[in-house]
């Protein structure tokens, strides 16, 4: 039960969140940007590439959208995860923290030391 004076802002926020849902596969992108991951210092963990579907970010977004009664996004994402596991992983293999938006070959992570 959202107070009336917050309904417009909440609707706008929900629409922006919904834009992170990739309709073709059901994947959820981490951010609406294509910037290179950055590190503020050599002692920090890098920010990861937002162009892929990250399990943690997707969980947060689907939880929020389901509270707003946007069940389709959750259903599509669960189908996406099911397809990823069924088609890209062997039995006993650990699920990657990030996956491609479309099904197929997994992401090969490489460290670009020359960017540091």
N, CA, C and O atoms as CSV, one atom per row, in Angstrom:
chain,resi,resn,atom,element,x,y,z
A,1,UNK,N,N,0.839,-1.187,0.000
A,1,UNK,CA,C,0.000,0.000,0.000
A,1,UNK,C,C,0.880,1.244,0.000
A,1,UNK,O,O,1.304,1.740,1.044
A,2,UNK,N,N,1.128,1.712,-1.173
A,2,UNK,CA,C,1.998,2.858,-1.367
A,2,UNK,C,C,1.213,4.149,-1.204
A,2,UNK,O,O,0.131,4.287,-1.774
A,3,UNK,N,N,1.741,5.104,-0.430
A,3,UNK,CA,C,1.045,6.387,-0.307
A,3,UNK,C,C,0.870,7.047,-1.676
A,3,UNK,O,O,1.741,6.942,-2.539
A,4,UNK,N,N,-0.244,7.715,-1.862
A,4,UNK,CA,C,-0.592,8.322,-3.150
A,4,UNK,C,C,0.498,9.239,-3.678
A,4,UNK,O,O,0.783,9.231,-4.876
A,5,UNK,N,N,1.113,10.030,-2.802
A,5,UNK,CA,C,2.100,11.010,-3.262
A,5,UNK,C,C,3.383,10.355,-3.794
A,5,UNK,O,O,4.204,11.045,-4.399
A,6,UNK,N,N,3.578,9.049,-3.587
A,6,UNK,CA,C,4.764,8.368,-4.085
A,6,UNK,C,C,4.459,7.483,-5.285
A,6,UNK,O,O,5.381,6.879,-5.833
A,7,UNK,N,N,3.245,7.383,-5.701
A,7,UNK,CA,C,2.877,6.439,-6.749
A,7,UNK,C,C,3.527,6.754,-8.094
A,7,UNK,O,O,3.982,5.838,-8.780
A,8,UNK,N,N,3.581,8.004,-8.478
A,8,UNK,CA,C,4.197,8.370,-9.758
A,8,UNK,C,C,5.682,7.991,-9.784
A,8,UNK,O,O,6.160,7.409,-10.758
A,9,UNK,N,N,6.406,8.324,-8.715
A,9,UNK,CA,C,7.832,8.009,-8.640
A,9,UNK,C,C,8.066,6.501,-8.604
A,9,UNK,O,O,9.002,6.001,-9.229
A,10,UNK,N,N,7.228,5.784,-7.881
A,10,UNK,CA,C,7.362,4.326,-7.801
A,10,UNK,C,C,7.091,3.684,-9.163
A,10,UNK,O,O,7.760,2.722,-9.539
A,11,UNK,N,N,6.124,4.207,-9.893
A,11,UNK,CA,C,5.812,3.680,-11.224
A,11,UNK,C,C,6.974,3.932,-12.181
A,11,UNK,O,O,7.341,3.054,-12.961
A,12,UNK,N,N,7.546,5.118,-12.121
A,12,UNK,CA,C,8.703,5.432,-12.969
A,12,UNK,C,C,9.885,4.534,-12.641
A,12,UNK,O,O,10.559,4.039,-13.544
A,13,UNK,N,N,10.139,4.322,-11.360
A,13,UNK,CA,C,11.245,3.457,-10.944
A,13,UNK,C,C,11.015,2.023,-11.423
A,13,UNK,O,O,11.949,1.369,-11.887
A,14,UNK,N,N,9.792,1.539,-11.315
A,14,UNK,CA,C,9.468,0.184,-11.755
A,14,UNK,C,C,9.667,0.041,-13.266
A,14,UNK,O,O,10.161,-0.984,-13.736
A,15,UNK,N,N,9.286,1.058,-14.014
A,15,UNK,CA,C,9.486,1.014,-15.468
A,15,UNK,C,C,10.965,0.962,-15.820
A,15,UNK,O,O,11.365,0.235,-16.730
A,16,UNK,N,N,11.772,1.723,-15.110
A,16,UNK,CA,C,13.217,1.702,-15.356
A,16,UNK,C,C,13.813,0.338,-15.009
A,16,UNK,O,O,14.680,-0.163,-15.725
A,17,UNK,N,N,13.355,-0.253,-13.925
A,17,UNK,CA,C,13.827,-1.592,-13.566
A,17,UNK,C,C,13.420,-2.610,-14.627
A,17,UNK,O,O,14.195,-3.496,-14.988
A,18,UNK,N,N,12.202,-2.470,-15.115
A,18,UNK,CA,C,11.673,-3.408,-16.119
A,18,UNK,C,C,12.486,-3.350,-17.412
A,18,UNK,O,O,12.543,-4.334,-18.150
A,19,UNK,N,N,13.117,-2.203,-17.693
A,19,UNK,CA,C,13.948,-2.074,-18.901
A,19,UNK,C,C,15.197,-2.951,-18.836
A,19,UNK,O,O,15.836,-3.185,-19.861
A,20,UNK,N,N,15.550,-3.434,-17.658
A,20,UNK,CA,C,16.707,-4.310,-17.520
A,20,UNK,C,C,16.398,-5.755,-17.884
A,20,UNK,O,O,17.295,-6.597,-17.867
A,21,UNK,N,N,15.167,-6.051,-18.208
A,21,UNK,CA,C,14.764,-7.408,-18.576
A,21,UNK,C,C,14.926,-7.594,-20.080
A,21,UNK,O,O,14.314,-6.875,-20.871
A,22,UNK,N,N,15.748,-8.557,-20.470
A,22,UNK,CA,C,16.017,-8.847,-21.872
A,22,UNK,C,C,14.955,-9.826,-22.363
A,22,UNK,O,O,15.004,-11.013,-22.041
A,23,UNK,N,N,14.007,-9.334,-23.133
A,23,UNK,CA,C,12.830,-10.113,-23.523
A,23,UNK,C,C,13.143,-11.369,-24.326
A,23,UNK,O,O,12.460,-12.381,-24.170
A,24,UNK,N,N,14.165,-11.325,-25.186
A,24,UNK,CA,C,14.445,-12.465,-26.058
A,24,UNK,C,C,14.767,-13.738,-25.301
A,24,UNK,O,O,14.380,-14.828,-25.723
A,25,UNK,N,N,15.476,-13.608,-24.181
A,25,UNK,CA,C,15.883,-14.811,-23.451
A,25,UNK,C,C,15.349,-14.876,-22.028
A,25,UNK,O,O,15.336,-15.949,-21.425
A,26,UNK,N,N,14.909,-13.745,-21.479
A,26,UNK,CA,C,14.475,-13.707,-20.091
A,26,UNK,C,C,15.584,-13.270,-19.145
A,26,UNK,O,O,15.360,-13.123,-17.944
A,27,UNK,N,N,16.793,-13.060,-19.693
A,27,UNK,CA,C,17.927,-12.628,-18.874
A,27,UNK,C,C,17.678,-11.224,-18.333
A,27,UNK,O,O,16.866,-10.468,-18.866
A,28,UNK,N,N,18.387,-10.897,-17.273
A,28,UNK,CA,C,18.282,-9.564,-16.685
A,28,UNK,C,C,19.675,-8.955,-16.682
A,28,UNK,O,O,20.614,-9.538,-16.139
A,29,UNK,N,N,19.807,-7.781,-17.288
A,29,UNK,CA,C,21.107,-7.118,-17.323
A,29,UNK,C,C,21.336,-6.387,-16.008
A,29,UNK,O,O,20.389,-5.998,-15.324
A,30,UNK,N,N,22.599,-6.207,-15.668
A,30,UNK,CA,C,22.938,-5.561,-14.405
A,30,UNK,C,C,22.762,-4.046,-14.469
A,30,UNK,O,O,22.408,-3.421,-13.470
A,31,UNK,N,N,23.006,-3.458,-15.628
A,31,UNK,CA,C,22.908,-2.007,-15.765
A,31,UNK,C,C,22.695,-1.655,-17.231
A,31,UNK,O,O,22.972,-2.450,-18.129
A,32,UNK,N,N,22.207,-0.471,-17.445
A,32,UNK,CA,C,21.944,-0.012,-18.806
A,32,UNK,C,C,23.114,0.817,-19.308
A,32,UNK,O,O,22.969,1.998,-19.621
A,33,UNK,N,N,24.273,0.181,-19.378
A,33,UNK,CA,C,25.475,0.855,-19.824
A,33,UNK,C,C,26.393,-0.159,-20.490
A,33,UNK,O,O,26.215,-1.366,-20.323
A,34,UNK,N,N,27.355,0.316,-21.232
A,34,UNK,CA,C,28.342,-0.577,-21.833
A,34,UNK,C,C,29.741,-0.122,-21.464
A,34,UNK,O,O,30.680,-0.312,-22.237
A,35,UNK,N,N,29.890,0.474,-20.298
A,35,UNK,CA,C,31.201,0.990,-19.901
A,35,UNK,C,C,32.141,-0.142,-19.509
A,35,UNK,O,O,31.712,-1.248,-19.180
A,36,UNK,N,N,33.418,0.161,-19.552
A,36,UNK,CA,C,34.445,-0.801,-19.160
A,36,UNK,C,C,34.465,-0.872,-17.637
A,36,UNK,O,O,34.374,0.163,-16.977
A,37,UNK,N,N,34.584,-2.076,-17.059
A,37,UNK,CA,C,34.686,-2.180,-15.598
A,37,UNK,C,C,35.863,-1.364,-15.090
A,37,UNK,O,O,36.885,-1.249,-15.768
A,38,UNK,N,N,35.721,-0.807,-13.916
A,38,UNK,CA,C,36.783,0.049,-13.399
A,38,UNK,C,C,37.212,-0.388,-12.009
A,38,UNK,O,O,36.461,-1.042,-11.285
A,39,UNK,N,N,38.434,-0.015,-11.652
A,39,UNK,CA,C,38.944,-0.226,-10.308
A,39,UNK,C,C,39.409,1.128,-9.803
A,39,UNK,O,O,40.144,1.837,-10.491
A,40,UNK,N,N,38.978,1.484,-8.599
A,40,UNK,CA,C,39.387,2.771,-8.049
A,40,UNK,C,C,40.844,2.740,-7.595
A,40,UNK,O,O,41.539,3.755,-7.652
A,41,UNK,N,N,41.300,1.587,-7.151
A,41,UNK,CA,C,42.714,1.424,-6.800
A,41,UNK,C,C,43.107,-0.021,-7.056
A,41,UNK,O,O,42.245,-0.879,-7.249
A,42,UNK,N,N,44.390,-0.289,-7.057
A,42,UNK,CA,C,44.840,-1.645,-7.355
A,42,UNK,C,C,44.529,-2.628,-6.233
A,42,UNK,O,O,44.733,-3.831,-6.397
A,43,UNK,N,N,44.035,-2.135,-5.088
A,43,UNK,CA,C,43.730,-2.997,-3.947
A,43,UNK,C,C,42.260,-3.396,-3.886
A,43,UNK,O,O,41.877,-4.227,-3.063
A,44,UNK,N,N,41.451,-2.821,-4.736
A,44,UNK,CA,C,40.015,-3.101,-4.725
A,44,UNK,C,C,39.645,-4.163,-5.750
A,44,UNK,O,O,40.366,-4.387,-6.723
A,45,UNK,N,N,38.526,-4.803,-5.518
A,45,UNK,CA,C,37.973,-5.739,-6.488
A,45,UNK,C,C,37.357,-4.920,-7.611
A,45,UNK,O,O,36.699,-3.918,-7.333
A,46,UNK,N,N,37.542,-5.305,-8.866
A,46,UNK,CA,C,36.983,-4.520,-9.962
A,46,UNK,C,C,35.455,-4.586,-10.011
A,46,UNK,O,O,34.849,-5.572,-9.591
A,47,UNK,N,N,34.857,-3.537,-10.521
A,47,UNK,CA,C,33.432,-3.587,-10.833
A,47,UNK,C,C,33.305,-4.475,-12.062
A,47,UNK,O,O,34.093,-4.349,-13.000
A,48,UNK,N,N,32.343,-5.354,-12.068
A,48,UNK,CA,C,32.239,-6.296,-13.172
A,48,UNK,C,C,31.381,-5.748,-14.305
A,48,UNK,O,O,30.561,-4.851,-14.109
A,49,UNK,N,N,31.584,-6.293,-15.463
A,49,UNK,CA,C,30.933,-5.856,-16.688
A,49,UNK,C,C,29.413,-5.972,-16.576
A,49,UNK,O,O,28.898,-7.069,-16.360
A,50,UNK,N,N,28.689,-4.862,-16.720
A,50,UNK,CA,C,27.234,-4.877,-16.545
A,50,UNK,C,C,26.453,-5.367,-17.764
A,50,UNK,O,O,25.223,-5.390,-17.741
A,51,UNK,N,N,27.160,-5.760,-18.833
A,51,UNK,CA,C,26.457,-6.189,-20.040
A,51,UNK,C,C,26.002,-7.637,-19.986
A,51,UNK,O,O,25.362,-8.124,-20.918
A,52,UNK,N,N,26.326,-8.322,-18.911
A,52,UNK,CA,C,25.942,-9.714,-18.763
A,52,UNK,C,C,24.881,-9.845,-17.671
A,52,UNK,O,O,24.595,-8.889,-16.949
A,53,UNK,N,N,24.317,-11.013,-17.563
A,53,UNK,CA,C,23.331,-11.278,-16.523
A,53,UNK,C,C,24.058,-11.828,-15.296
A,53,UNK,O,O,24.667,-12.896,-15.353
A,54,UNK,N,N,23.986,-11.093,-14.191
A,54,UNK,CA,C,24.638,-11.467,-12.947
A,54,UNK,C,C,23.588,-12.017,-11.994
A,54,UNK,O,O,22.533,-11.412,-11.806
A,55,UNK,N,N,23.878,-13.161,-11.398
A,55,UNK,CA,C,22.918,-13.846,-10.536
A,55,UNK,C,C,22.441,-12.930,-9.400
A,55,UNK,O,O,21.236,-12.824,-9.168
A,56,UNK,N,N,23.354,-12.274,-8.695
A,56,UNK,CA,C,22.990,-11.438,-7.545
A,56,UNK,C,C,22.105,-10.262,-7.966
A,56,UNK,O,O,21.072,-10.005,-7.348
A,57,UNK,N,N,22.512,-9.559,-9.007
A,57,UNK,CA,C,21.730,-8.411,-9.473
A,57,UNK,C,C,20.349,-8.847,-9.959
A,57,UNK,O,O,19.348,-8.176,-9.709
A,58,UNK,N,N,20.312,-9.970,-10.649
A,58,UNK,CA,C,19.047,-10.479,-11.168
A,58,UNK,C,C,18.108,-10.857,-10.032
A,58,UNK,O,O,16.901,-10.625,-10.109
A,59,UNK,N,N,18.668,-11.438,-8.982
A,59,UNK,CA,C,17.854,-11.792,-7.812
A,59,UNK,C,C,17.222,-10.543,-7.198
A,59,UNK,O,O,16.031,-10.532,-6.888
A,60,UNK,N,N,18.021,-9.501,-7.026
A,60,UNK,CA,C,17.508,-8.265,-6.430
A,60,UNK,C,C,16.410,-7.646,-7.295
A,60,UNK,O,O,15.394,-7.178,-6.779
A,61,UNK,N,N,16.619,-7.647,-8.597
A,61,UNK,CA,C,15.630,-7.044,-9.495
A,61,UNK,C,C,14.340,-7.862,-9.547
A,61,UNK,O,O,13.249,-7.294,-9.500
A,62,UNK,N,N,14.452,-9.189,-9.644
A,62,UNK,CA,C,13.235,-10.005,-9.709
A,62,UNK,C,C,12.468,-9.961,-8.395
A,62,UNK,O,O,11.238,-10.012,-8.397
A,63,UNK,N,N,13.173,-9.868,-7.278
A,63,UNK,CA,C,12.500,-9.736,-5.982
A,63,UNK,C,C,11.703,-8.442,-5.923
A,63,UNK,O,O,10.550,-8.428,-5.490
A,64,UNK,N,N,12.325,-7.360,-6.361
A,64,UNK,CA,C,11.645,-6.054,-6.362
A,64,UNK,C,C,10.449,-6.060,-7.306
A,64,UNK,O,O,9.363,-5.617,-6.933
A,65,UNK,N,N,10.638,-6.554,-8.512
A,65,UNK,CA,C,9.532,-6.562,-9.477
A,65,UNK,C,C,8.390,-7.475,-9.037
A,65,UNK,O,O,7.225,-7.170,-9.289
A,66,UNK,N,N,8.710,-8.586,-8.387
A,66,UNK,CA,C,7.631,-9.476,-7.931
A,66,UNK,C,C,6.825,-8.829,-6.815
A,66,UNK,O,O,5.627,-9.083,-6.693
A,67,UNK,N,N,7.462,-7.998,-5.999
A,67,UNK,CA,C,6.723,-7.257,-4.963
A,67,UNK,C,C,5.795,-6.230,-5.586
A,67,UNK,O,O,4.808,-5.816,-4.977
A,68,UNK,N,N,6.126,-5.821,-6.821
A,68,UNK,CA,C,5.275,-4.871,-7.549
A,68,UNK,C,C,4.301,-5.603,-8.476
A,68,UNK,O,O,3.704,-4.995,-9.365
A,69,UNK,N,N,4.150,-6.906,-8.261
A,69,UNK,CA,C,3.224,-7.756,-9.030
A,69,UNK,C,C,3.622,-7.907,-10.492
A,69,UNK,O,O,2.764,-8.138,-11.344
A,70,UNK,N,N,4.894,-7.781,-10.790
A,70,UNK,CA,C,5.399,-8.002,-12.151
A,70,UNK,C,C,5.972,-9.416,-12.196
A,70,UNK,O,O,7.187,-9.612,-12.199
A,71,UNK,N,N,5.081,-10.383,-12.229
A,71,UNK,CA,C,5.452,-11.788,-12.145
A,71,UNK,C,C,6.078,-12.290,-13.452
A,71,UNK,O,O,6.896,-13.210,-13.429
A,72,UNK,N,N,5.706,-11.704,-14.574
A,72,UNK,CA,C,6.225,-12.155,-15.866
A,72,UNK,C,C,7.745,-12.086,-15.931
A,72,UNK,O,O,8.382,-12.988,-16.476
A,73,UNK,N,N,8.331,-11.031,-15.382
A,73,UNK,CA,C,9.790,-10.897,-15.394
A,73,UNK,C,C,10.437,-12.028,-14.597
A,73,UNK,O,O,11.445,-12.588,-15.030
A,74,UNK,N,N,9.880,-12.365,-13.459
A,74,UNK,CA,C,10.404,-13.461,-12.646
A,74,UNK,C,C,10.273,-14.790,-13.380
A,74,UNK,O,O,11.213,-15.585,-13.396
A,75,UNK,N,N,9.123,-15.035,-13.985
A,75,UNK,CA,C,8.890,-16.269,-14.729
A,75,UNK,C,C,9.863,-16.387,-15.913
A,75,UNK,O,O,10.426,-17.455,-16.153
A,76,UNK,N,N,10.054,-15.291,-16.646
A,76,UNK,CA,C,10.986,-15.289,-17.776
A,76,UNK,C,C,12.419,-15.546,-17.315
A,76,UNK,O,O,13.170,-16.268,-17.970
A,77,UNK,N,N,12.790,-14.948,-16.184
A,77,UNK,CA,C,14.158,-15.136,-15.678
A,77,UNK,C,C,14.374,-16.577,-15.226
A,77,UNK,O,O,15.434,-17.149,-15.480
A,78,UNK,N,N,13.397,-17.161,-14.567
A,78,UNK,CA,C,13.531,-18.559,-14.145
A,78,UNK,C,C,13.651,-19.487,-15.351
A,78,UNK,O,O,14.395,-20.466,-15.307
A,79,UNK,N,N,12.930,-19.188,-16.423
A,79,UNK,CA,C,13.063,-19.968,-17.658
A,79,UNK,C,C,14.459,-19.804,-18.244
A,79,UNK,O,O,15.058,-20.770,-18.716
A,80,UNK,N,N,14.976,-18.573,-18.212
A,80,UNK,CA,C,16.331,-18.289,-18.689
A,80,UNK,C,C,17.353,-19.109,-17.897
A,80,UNK,O,O,18.217,-19.758,-18.487
A,81,UNK,N,N,17.256,-19.080,-16.559
A,81,UNK,CA,C,18.187,-19.842,-15.723
A,81,UNK,C,C,18.100,-21.336,-16.013
A,81,UNK,O,O,19.117,-22.023,-16.100
A,82,UNK,N,N,16.891,-21.821,-16.157
A,82,UNK,CA,C,16.686,-23.236,-16.464
A,82,UNK,C,C,17.372,-23.601,-17.783
A,82,UNK,O,O,18.035,-24.634,-17.876
A,83,UNK,N,N,17.210,-22.760,-18.790
A,83,UNK,CA,C,17.844,-23.003,-20.092
A,83,UNK,C,C,19.368,-22.938,-20.010
A,83,UNK,O,O,20.066,-23.741,-20.629
A,84,UNK,N,N,19.874,-21.978,-19.242
A,84,UNK,CA,C,21.328,-21.847,-19.079
A,84,UNK,C,C,21.893,-23.114,-18.444
A,84,UNK,O,O,22.874,-23.676,-18.932
A,85,UNK,N,N,21.276,-23.557,-17.363
A,85,UNK,CA,C,21.780,-24.731,-16.653
A,85,UNK,C,C,21.663,-25.973,-17.523
A,85,UNK,O,O,22.595,-26.775,-17.587
A,86,UNK,N,N,20.542,-26.136,-18.186
A,86,UNK,CA,C,20.306,-27.328,-18.997
A,86,UNK,C,C,21.218,-27.390,-20.228
A,86,UNK,O,O,21.671,-28.467,-20.615
A,87,UNK,N,N,21.483,-26.232,-20.839
A,87,UNK,CA,C,22.200,-26.223,-22.114
A,87,UNK,C,C,23.682,-25.862,-22.033
A,87,UNK,O,O,24.422,-26.114,-22.984
A,88,UNK,N,N,24.127,-25.283,-20.930
A,88,UNK,CA,C,25.505,-24.789,-20.879
A,88,UNK,C,C,26.369,-25.445,-19.814
A,88,UNK,O,O,27.580,-25.222,-19.792
A,89,UNK,N,N,25.792,-26.238,-18.941
A,89,UNK,CA,C,26.552,-26.812,-17.838
A,89,UNK,C,C,26.428,-28.322,-17.800
A,89,UNK,O,O,25.397,-28.886,-18.168
A,90,UNK,N,N,27.490,-28.968,-17.353
A,90,UNK,CA,C,27.480,-30.410,-17.149
A,90,UNK,C,C,27.011,-30.687,-15.725
A,90,UNK,O,O,27.005,-29.793,-14.880
A,91,UNK,N,N,26.621,-31.920,-15.470
A,91,UNK,CA,C,26.183,-32.315,-14.131
A,91,UNK,C,C,27.325,-32.091,-13.140
A,91,UNK,O,O,28.459,-32.497,-13.396
A,92,UNK,N,N,27.036,-31.458,-12.032
A,92,UNK,CA,C,28.025,-31.203,-10.997
A,92,UNK,C,C,28.835,-29.941,-11.192
A,92,UNK,O,O,29.605,-29.569,-10.307
A,93,UNK,N,N,28.687,-29.274,-12.317
A,93,UNK,CA,C,29.433,-28.047,-12.591
A,93,UNK,C,C,28.781,-26.873,-11.866
A,93,UNK,O,O,27.555,-26.805,-11.782
A,94,UNK,N,N,29.580,-25.956,-11.347
A,94,UNK,CA,C,29.079,-24.806,-10.608
A,94,UNK,C,C,28.570,-23.728,-11.557
A,94,UNK,O,O,29.195,-23.445,-12.580
A,95,UNK,N,N,27.446,-23.136,-11.216
A,95,UNK,CA,C,26.868,-22.055,-12.011
A,95,UNK,C,C,27.738,-20.814,-11.891
A,95,UNK,O,O,28.130,-20.428,-10.789
A,96,UNK,N,N,28.035,-20.197,-13.009
A,96,UNK,CA,C,28.843,-18.984,-13.045
A,96,UNK,C,C,28.068,-17.812,-12.452
A,96,UNK,O,O,26.838,-17.788,-12.491
A,97,UNK,N,N,28.808,-16.824,-11.893
A,97,UNK,CA,C,28.153,-15.626,-11.354
A,97,UNK,C,C,27.559,-14.760,-12.453
A,97,UNK,O,O,26.629,-13.990,-12.214
A,98,UNK,N,N,28.103,-14.888,-13.667
A,98,UNK,CA,C,27.591,-14.107,-14.789
A,98,UNK,C,C,27.387,-15.010,-15.989
A,98,UNK,O,O,28.103,-15.995,-16.169
A,99,UNK,N,N,26.406,-14.669,-16.805
A,99,UNK,CA,C,26.097,-15.457,-17.994
A,99,UNK,C,C,25.737,-14.526,-19.140
A,99,UNK,O,O,25.329,-13.384,-18.926
A,100,UNK,N,N,25.891,-15.028,-20.351
A,100,UNK,CA,C,25.508,-14.247,-21.533
A,100,UNK,C,C,24.006,-14.011,-21.536
A,100,UNK,O,O,23.240,-14.768,-20.940
A,101,UNK,N,N,23.604,-12.952,-22.215
A,101,UNK,CA,C,22.174,-12.642,-22.287
A,101,UNK,C,C,21.429,-13.648,-23.146
A,101,UNK,O,O,20.262,-13.949,-22.895
A,102,UNK,N,N,22.101,-14.161,-24.150
A,102,UNK,CA,C,21.496,-15.185,-24.989
A,102,UNK,C,C,22.213,-16.494,-24.721
A,102,UNK,O,O,23.354,-16.505,-24.261
A,103,UNK,N,N,21.547,-17.582,-25.008
A,103,UNK,CA,C,22.106,-18.890,-24.694
A,103,UNK,C,C,23.291,-19.191,-25.594
A,103,UNK,O,O,23.419,-18.636,-26.686
A,104,UNK,N,N,24.135,-20.059,-25.128
A,104,UNK,CA,C,25.278,-20.470,-25.927
A,104,UNK,C,C,26.532,-20.519,-25.105
A,104,UNK,O,O,26.512,-20.825,-23.912
A,105,UNK,N,N,27.624,-20.212,-25.764
A,105,UNK,CA,C,28.931,-20.312,-25.138
A,105,UNK,C,C,29.024,-19.444,-23.888
A,105,UNK,O,O,28.532,-18.315,-23.858
A,106,UNK,N,N,29.665,-19.994,-22.855
A,106,UNK,CA,C,29.849,-19.241,-21.614
A,106,UNK,C,C,30.907,-18.162,-21.784
A,106,UNK,O,O,31.664,-18.168,-22.755
A,107,UNK,N,N,30.953,-17.251,-20.849
A,107,UNK,CA,C,31.893,-16.134,-20.872
A,107,UNK,C,C,33.265,-16.614,-20.405
A,107,UNK,O,O,33.387,-17.268,-19.370
A,108,UNK,N,N,34.276,-16.284,-21.168
A,108,UNK,CA,C,35.643,-16.555,-20.741
A,108,UNK,C,C,36.177,-15.262,-20.139
A,108,UNK,O,O,36.356,-14.269,-20.843
A,109,UNK,N,N,36.433,-15.280,-18.824
A,109,UNK,CA,C,36.944,-14.071,-18.161
A,109,UNK,C,C,38.438,-13.960,-18.374
A,109,UNK,O,O,39.176,-14.938,-18.260
A,110,UNK,N,N,38.872,-12.741,-18.687
A,110,UNK,CA,C,40.290,-12.453,-18.844
A,110,UNK,C,C,40.587,-11.160,-18.134
A,110,UNK,O,O,39.784,-10.228,-18.157
A,111,UNK,N,N,41.736,-11.102,-17.507
A,111,UNK,CA,C,42.137,-9.873,-16.835
A,111,UNK,C,C,42.963,-9.038,-17.798
A,111,UNK,O,O,43.943,-9.514,-18.371
A,112,UNK,N,N,42.560,-7.800,-17.967
A,112,UNK,CA,C,43.263,-6.882,-18.873
A,112,UNK,C,C,44.213,-6.024,-18.049
A,112,UNK,O,O,43.896,-4.888,-17.695
A,113,UNK,N,N,45.377,-6.579,-17.751
A,113,UNK,CA,C,46.352,-5.907,-16.909
A,113,UNK,C,C,46.813,-4.577,-17.471
A,113,UNK,O,O,47.194,-3.683,-16.716
A,114,UNK,N,N,46.782,-4.436,-18.789
A,114,UNK,CA,C,47.227,-3.194,-19.404
A,114,UNK,C,C,46.287,-2.027,-19.140
A,114,UNK,O,O,46.646,-0.877,-19.391
A,115,UNK,N,N,45.087,-2.305,-18.635
A,115,UNK,CA,C,44.147,-1.233,-18.299
A,115,UNK,C,C,44.344,-0.712,-16.891
A,115,UNK,O,O,43.776,0.320,-16.534
A,116,UNK,N,N,45.121,-1.388,-16.099
A,116,UNK,CA,C,45.317,-1.010,-14.696
A,116,UNK,C,C,46.156,0.234,-14.565
A,116,UNK,O,O,46.416,0.689,-13.452
